């Protein structure tokens, strides 16, 4: 999986360096969130025009390959976790993981 992400990251960074930051982001989300542009504009009108591509690609994204989180790190988390899930057009719901089942509360 990491090898596959490495290839995607390399292709994305290549497009960014070629002057196409939105196309570089298309590479990242092509399989997972193909309508990411519409999502950004819905959540933050004009968001793409305001995006700080340099900070993302030159600082944050550059460190993704160094970040490690796997089963060993997950095993030491001992607090409850809420996991929101949903499908397009349906309300989101939360399911608990890592703790005994009990009724969910709306915050």
Secondary structure, 3 states (H helix, E strand, C coil): CHHHHHHHHHHHHHHHHCCCHHHHHHHHHCCCCCCHHHHHHHHCCCHHHHCCHHHHHHHHHHHHHHCCCCHHHHHCCCCCEEEEECCCCCCCEEEEECCCCCCCCCC
